[in-house]
Amino acid sequence: MTPWLQCTTARPDAAQRLVCFPHAGGVPAFYSRWADGLPATEIHAVRYPGRAERTGEPCATDLHETAREIAEALRLVADRPLALFGHSMGAWIAFETARLLEADGITVSHLFASAAPAPQTRTAPDPDVPLDDDELTATLIGLGGTPAELLAEPVLLKLVFPYVNADFRMAGRYVYRPGPPLACPVTTLVGADDPVAGPHATEAWSRQTRGPYRGHTVKGDHFYLAEKPPFDLIQDLLAGWPEGRR
């Protein structure tokens, strides 16, 4: 099996698969509860290099190339429709992966873009990356979602800083390339108190699909889904909401 994907609960009878893309610095364990929360769907989590089981590999440096490699891996599990869920940086990787899959005639049943501004806002590299250790710590505190015990332990932080900073660098260098809109439905989710991606920034995702678009604002901050994953919403949408329901 490809090193890019982790599936802890195989469901051969599931109608489709949901592929989950972690945020910058994220690992597949972030989605460890999702198989239980979505019992009708087979969950696959993306494993970025440079951490966890792939610690010995160099970190990814180019978001477009990362999406290309993930798309190649997903062709191996494309015997059923694929839905993609990406959080923060993961939303941009999921989007670029969806573009590649659709260009190859592979069905993407849905794209969920969580806590991320629309990709067309990324028209130039971010000059604020990479970050030094103090800046990175402050950024992680500001975003939330990082365990307090990790932030309080310098030795542990030194272990994760290299791949977290590499992901921030890759996201900062991401520049959107114009292309045709997706055919699949797109749903955005954003926390009402998210300091990175507000509802206005996420609504622009509607221009990236010629299919249905839905935007949802939920309680919480940038990591709203750590405490309460949006299982009910995802399950309803994957099952197919009646036309016009929002």
C-alpha positions as a LaTeX table, in Angstrom:
\begin{tabular}{lrrr}
\hline
Residue & $x$ (\AA) & $y$ (\AA) & $z$ (\AA) \\
\hline
Met1 & 0.00 & 0.00 & 0.00 \\
Thr2 & 1.13 & 3.54 & $-0.72$ \\
Pro3 & 2.84 & 5.43 & 2.14 \\
Trp4 & 0.55 & 8.39 & 1.45 \\
Leu5 & $-2.63$ & 6.83 & 2.88 \\
Gln6 & $-3.65$ & 5.33 & 6.20 \\
Cys7 & $-6.89$ & 3.41 & 6.64 \\
Thr8 & $-7.46$ & 1.97 & 10.10 \\
Thr9 & $-10.95$ & 0.57 & 9.42 \\
Ala10 & $-11.52$ & $-1.09$ & 6.06 \\
Arg11 & $-15.14$ & $-1.03$ & 4.90 \\
Pro12 & $-15.41$ & $-3.00$ & 1.66 \\
Asp13 & $-19.17$ & $-2.43$ & 1.50 \\
Ala14 & $-19.01$ & 1.35 & 1.88 \\
Ala15 & $-20.38$ & 3.23 & $-1.12$ \\
Gln16 & $-17.52$ & 5.71 & $-1.11$ \\
Arg17 & $-14.32$ & 6.75 & 0.58 \\
Leu18 & $-13.54$ & 9.98 & 2.42 \\
Val19 & $-9.91$ & 11.07 & 2.19 \\
Cys20 & $-8.85$ & 13.45 & 4.99 \\
Phe21 & $-5.98$ & 15.90 & 4.50 \\
Pro22 & $-4.35$ & 17.23 & 7.72 \\
His23 & $-3.43$ & 20.84 & 8.41 \\
Ala24 & 0.13 & 22.17 & 8.45 \\
Gly25 & 2.02 & 20.10 & 10.99 \\
Gly26 & $-0.82$ & 17.60 & 11.09 \\
Val27 & $-0.69$ & 13.81 & 11.25 \\
Pro28 & $-3.24$ & 11.09 & 10.36 \\
Ala29 & $-4.05$ & 10.63 & 14.07 \\
Phe30 & $-5.89$ & 13.96 & 13.91 \\
Tyr31 & $-8.66$ & 12.00 & 12.15 \\
Ser32 & $-8.49$ & 8.91 & 14.37 \\
Arg33 & $-12.12$ & 9.25 & 15.54 \\
Trp34 & $-13.59$ & 9.74 & 12.10 \\
Ala35 & $-14.14$ & 6.09 & 11.23 \\
Asp36 & $-16.39$ & 5.75 & 14.30 \\
Gly37 & $-18.11$ & 9.05 & 13.56 \\
Leu38 & $-18.84$ & 8.16 & 9.93 \\
Pro39 & $-19.71$ & 4.44 & 10.05 \\
Ala40 & $-21.09$ & 4.31 & 6.49 \\
Thr41 & $-17.87$ & 5.62 & 4.92 \\
Glu42 & $-14.35$ & 4.23 & 4.58 \\
Ile43 & $-11.92$ & 6.82 & 5.95 \\
His44 & $-8.40$ & 7.31 & 4.62 \\
Ala45 & $-6.05$ & 9.87 & 6.18 \\
Val46 & $-3.20$ & 11.40 & 4.21 \\
Arg47 & 0.29 & 10.88 & 5.64 \\
Tyr48 & 2.64 & 13.73 & 4.81 \\
Pro49 & 6.37 & 12.88 & 4.79 \\
Gly50 & 8.76 & 13.91 & 7.55 \\
Arg51 & 6.70 & 12.78 & 10.56 \\
Ala52 & 5.13 & 9.78 & 12.32 \\
Glu53 & 5.61 & 6.68 & 10.16 \\
Arg54 & 7.48 & 8.75 & 7.55 \\
Thr55 & 9.92 & 10.45 & 9.91 \\
Gly56 & 12.97 & 9.42 & 7.90 \\
Glu57 & 11.75 & 11.06 & 4.69 \\
Pro58 & 12.35 & 14.67 & 3.67 \\
Cys59 & 9.43 & 17.00 & 4.25 \\
Ala60 & 7.39 & 18.08 & 1.25 \\
Thr61 & 8.35 & 21.46 & $-0.18$ \\
Asp62 & 5.94 & 22.08 & $-3.07$ \\
Leu63 & 2.18 & 21.93 & $-2.61$ \\
His64 & 1.41 & 21.26 & $-6.27$ \\
Glu65 & 3.88 & 18.36 & $-6.36$ \\
Thr66 & 2.49 & 16.99 & $-3.10$ \\
Ala67 & $-1.01$ & 17.03 & $-4.59$ \\
Arg68 & 0.28 & 15.23 & $-7.68$ \\
Glu69 & 1.80 & 12.44 & $-5.60$ \\
Ile70 & $-1.35$ & 12.08 & $-3.52$ \\
Ala71 & $-3.49$ & 11.97 & $-6.66$ \\
Glu72 & $-1.29$ & 9.15 & $-7.94$ \\
Ala73 & $-1.84$ & 7.26 & $-4.67$ \\
Leu74 & $-5.59$ & 7.81 & $-4.79$ \\
Arg75 & $-5.83$ & 6.19 & $-8.20$ \\
Leu76 & $-5.20$ & 2.91 & $-6.37$ \\
Val77 & $-8.40$ & 3.34 & $-4.33$ \\
Ala78 & $-10.57$ & 5.00 & $-6.98$ \\
Asp79 & $-12.76$ & 1.95 & $-7.59$ \\
Arg80 & $-15.35$ & 3.83 & $-5.52$ \\
Pro81 & $-16.18$ & 7.56 & $-5.55$ \\
Leu82 & $-13.76$ & 9.64 & $-3.51$ \\
Ala83 & $-14.79$ & 12.53 & $-1.29$ \\
Leu84 & $-12.00$ & 14.79 & $-0.04$ \\
Phe85 & $-11.88$ & 16.71 & 3.26 \\
Gly86 & $-9.04$ & 19.14 & 3.85 \\
His87 & $-8.43$ & 21.31 & 6.89 \\
Ser88 & $-6.48$ & 24.58 & 6.62 \\
Met89 & $-3.42$ & 23.89 & 4.40 \\
Gly90 & $-4.97$ & 20.48 & 3.79 \\
Ala91 & $-7.91$ & 22.15 & 2.04 \\
Trp92 & $-5.58$ & 23.60 & $-0.62$ \\
Ile93 & $-3.88$ & 20.23 & $-1.10$ \\
Ala94 & $-7.27$ & 18.51 & $-1.33$ \\
Phe95 & $-8.40$ & 21.08 & $-3.90$ \\
Glu96 & $-5.33$ & 20.63 & $-6.09$ \\
Thr97 & $-5.69$ & 16.85 & $-5.74$ \\
Ala98 & $-9.34$ & 17.05 & $-6.80$ \\
Arg99 & $-8.36$ & 19.03 & $-9.90$ \\
Leu100 & $-5.86$ & 16.37 & $-10.92$ \\
Leu101 & $-8.27$ & 13.51 & $-10.29$ \\
Glu102 & $-11.08$ & 15.11 & $-12.26$ \\
Ala103 & $-8.71$ & 15.91 & $-15.12$ \\
Asp104 & $-8.00$ & 12.16 & $-15.30$ \\
Gly105 & $-11.69$ & 11.26 & $-15.30$ \\
Ile106 & $-11.76$ & 10.02 & $-11.70$ \\
Thr107 & $-14.96$ & 10.82 & $-9.82$ \\
Val108 & $-14.67$ & 13.17 & $-6.86$ \\
Ser109 & $-18.02$ & 13.03 & $-5.11$ \\
His110 & $-17.46$ & 16.05 & $-2.83$ \\
Leu111 & $-14.78$ & 18.49 & $-1.70$ \\
Phe112 & $-14.96$ & 19.76 & 1.88 \\
Ala113 & $-12.73$ & 22.80 & 2.44 \\
Ser114 & $-12.33$ & 23.53 & 6.13 \\
Ala115 & $-10.83$ & 26.67 & 7.70 \\
Ala116 & $-9.07$ & 27.84 & 4.53 \\
Pro117 & $-9.41$ & 30.94 & 2.35 \\
Ala118 & $-10.31$ & 30.24 & $-1.27$ \\
Pro119 & $-7.27$ & 29.16 & $-3.31$ \\
Gln120 & $-7.50$ & 32.04 & $-5.79$ \\
Thr121 & $-6.52$ & 34.36 & $-2.94$ \\
Arg122 & $-3.07$ & 32.72 & $-3.14$ \\
Thr123 & $-1.67$ & 34.76 & $-6.02$ \\
Ala124 & 1.79 & 35.45 & $-4.55$ \\
Pro125 & 4.08 & 33.70 & $-2.04$ \\
Asp126 & 3.79 & 34.71 & 1.60 \\
Pro127 & 6.94 & 36.62 & 2.62 \\
Asp128 & 6.45 & 35.80 & 6.33 \\
Val129 & 7.77 & 32.22 & 6.16 \\
Pro130 & 9.83 & 30.45 & 7.36 \\
Leu131 & 9.36 & 31.29 & 11.04 \\
Asp132 & 11.89 & 31.15 & 13.84 \\
Asp133 & 11.09 & 29.03 & 16.90 \\
Asp134 & 9.53 & 31.85 & 18.90 \\
Glu135 & 7.38 & 32.99 & 15.98 \\
Leu136 & 6.26 & 29.44 & 15.29 \\
Thr137 & 5.32 & 28.87 & 18.93 \\
Ala138 & 3.33 & 32.10 & 18.97 \\
Thr139 & 1.58 & 31.11 & 15.73 \\
Leu140 & 0.62 & 27.70 & 17.11 \\
Ile141 & $-0.74$ & 29.28 & 20.28 \\
Gly142 & $-2.74$ & 31.80 & 18.25 \\
Leu143 & $-4.30$ & 29.15 & 16.03 \\
Gly144 & $-5.12$ & 26.73 & 18.85 \\
Gly145 & $-5.36$ & 23.00 & 18.25 \\
Thr146 & $-1.88$ & 22.19 & 19.61 \\
Pro147 & $-1.88$ & 20.33 & 22.96 \\
Ala148 & $-0.79$ & 22.57 & 25.83 \\
Glu149 & 1.60 & 19.91 & 27.11 \\
Leu150 & 3.42 & 19.96 & 23.76 \\
Leu151 & 3.79 & 23.73 & 23.77 \\
Ala152 & 5.15 & 23.55 & 27.32 \\
Glu153 & 7.78 & 20.94 & 26.49 \\
Pro154 & 10.79 & 22.37 & 24.61 \\
Val155 & 12.25 & 18.95 & 23.80 \\
Leu156 & 9.04 & 17.80 & 22.10 \\
Leu157 & 8.73 & 21.09 & 20.26 \\
Lys158 & 12.21 & 20.64 & 18.84 \\
Leu159 & 11.09 & 17.33 & 17.37 \\
Val160 & 8.02 & 18.72 & 15.64 \\
Phe161 & 9.33 & 22.18 & 14.67 \\
Pro162 & 11.13 & 20.95 & 11.52 \\
Tyr163 & 8.07 & 19.46 & 9.87 \\
Val164 & 5.65 & 22.09 & 11.15 \\
Asn165 & 7.86 & 24.84 & 9.77 \\
Ala166 & 8.30 & 22.91 & 6.52 \\
Asp167 & 4.52 & 22.71 & 6.13 \\
Phe168 & 4.14 & 26.42 & 6.89 \\
Arg169 & 6.80 & 27.12 & 4.28 \\
Met170 & 5.05 & 24.93 & 1.70 \\
Ala171 & 1.68 & 26.58 & 2.39 \\
Gly172 & 3.27 & 30.02 & 2.27 \\
Arg173 & 4.79 & 29.32 & $-1.12$ \\
Tyr174 & 1.56 & 27.99 & $-2.60$ \\
Val175 & 0.34 & 30.05 & $-5.54$ \\
Tyr176 & $-2.95$ & 29.27 & $-7.25$ \\
Arg177 & $-2.83$ & 28.47 & $-10.96$ \\
Pro178 & $-5.99$ & 29.41 & $-12.87$ \\
Gly179 & $-7.93$ & 26.52 & $-14.36$ \\
Pro180 & $-11.44$ & 25.21 & $-14.97$ \\
Pro181 & $-13.74$ & 24.90 & $-11.95$ \\
Leu182 & $-14.37$ & 21.54 & $-10.35$ \\
Ala183 & $-17.36$ & 19.44 & $-11.34$ \\
Cys184 & $-17.92$ & 18.15 & $-7.81$ \\
Pro185 & $-19.91$ & 19.91 & $-5.09$ \\
Val186 & $-17.87$ & 22.05 & $-2.73$ \\
Thr187 & $-18.75$ & 22.69 & 0.90 \\
Thr188 & $-16.81$ & 25.08 & 3.12 \\
Leu189 & $-16.71$ & 25.02 & 6.91 \\
Val190 & $-15.23$ & 27.74 & 9.08 \\
Gly191 & $-15.28$ & 28.55 & 12.79 \\
Ala192 & $-17.01$ & 31.80 & 13.69 \\
Asp193 & $-13.92$ & 32.86 & 15.66 \\
Asp194 & $-11.31$ & 31.66 & 13.16 \\
Pro195 & $-8.48$ & 34.25 & 12.98 \\
Val196 & $-7.27$ & 32.91 & 9.61 \\
Ala197 & $-10.29$ & 32.19 & 7.44 \\
Gly198 & $-13.51$ & 34.10 & 7.96 \\
Pro199 & $-16.81$ & 33.48 & 6.15 \\
His200 & $-16.02$ & 36.13 & 3.50 \\
Ala201 & $-12.73$ & 34.43 & 2.57 \\
Thr202 & $-14.32$ & 31.00 & 2.40 \\
Glu203 & $-17.37$ & 32.03 & 0.36 \\
Ala204 & $-15.03$ & 32.72 & $-2.57$ \\
Trp205 & $-14.67$ & 28.93 & $-2.88$ \\
Ser206 & $-18.04$ & 29.05 & $-4.69$ \\
Arg207 & $-16.17$ & 30.20 & $-7.80$ \\
Gln208 & $-14.11$ & 26.99 & $-7.80$ \\
Thr209 & $-16.98$ & 24.69 & $-8.72$ \\
Arg210 & $-19.65$ & 24.47 & $-11.39$ \\
Gly211 & $-21.56$ & 22.14 & $-9.07$ \\
Pro212 & $-23.45$ & 23.00 & $-5.87$ \\
Tyr213 & $-21.73$ & 25.11 & $-3.25$ \\
Arg214 & $-22.63$ & 25.37 & 0.44 \\
Gly215 & $-20.94$ & 27.48 & 3.07 \\
His216 & $-21.25$ & 26.71 & 6.78 \\
Thr217 & $-20.10$ & 28.76 & 9.76 \\
Val218 & $-19.87$ & 26.78 & 12.99 \\
Lys219 & $-19.01$ & 27.54 & 16.59 \\
Gly220 & $-15.33$ & 27.59 & 17.41 \\
Asp221 & $-11.97$ & 28.84 & 16.19 \\
His222 & $-9.50$ & 27.61 & 13.57 \\
Phe223 & $-9.57$ & 24.11 & 15.10 \\
Tyr224 & $-13.32$ & 23.89 & 15.71 \\
Leu225 & $-13.29$ & 20.26 & 14.49 \\
Ala226 & $-10.85$ & 19.04 & 17.15 \\
Glu227 & $-13.58$ & 19.27 & 19.77 \\
Lys228 & $-16.63$ & 18.61 & 17.59 \\
Pro229 & $-15.99$ & 17.08 & 14.17 \\
Pro230 & $-18.79$ & 17.89 & 11.68 \\
Phe231 & $-19.87$ & 14.26 & 11.30 \\
Asp232 & $-23.60$ & 14.92 & 10.87 \\
Leu233 & $-23.06$ & 17.50 & 8.14 \\
Ile234 & $-20.59$ & 15.31 & 6.25 \\
Gln235 & $-22.83$ & 12.27 & 6.53 \\
Asp236 & $-25.86$ & 14.20 & 5.24 \\
Leu237 & $-23.95$ & 15.63 & 2.30 \\
Leu238 & $-22.35$ & 12.33 & 1.31 \\
Ala239 & $-25.76$ & 10.67 & 1.47 \\
Gly240 & $-27.18$ & 13.40 & $-0.76$ \\
Trp241 & $-29.23$ & 16.26 & 0.63 \\
Pro242 & $-32.52$ & 17.06 & $-1.12$ \\
Glu243 & $-32.13$ & 19.80 & $-3.71$ \\
Gly244 & $-32.35$ & 23.24 & $-2.18$ \\
Arg245 & $-31.60$ & 22.19 & 1.41 \\
Arg246 & $-28.92$ & 24.32 & 3.01 \\
\hline
\end{tabular}
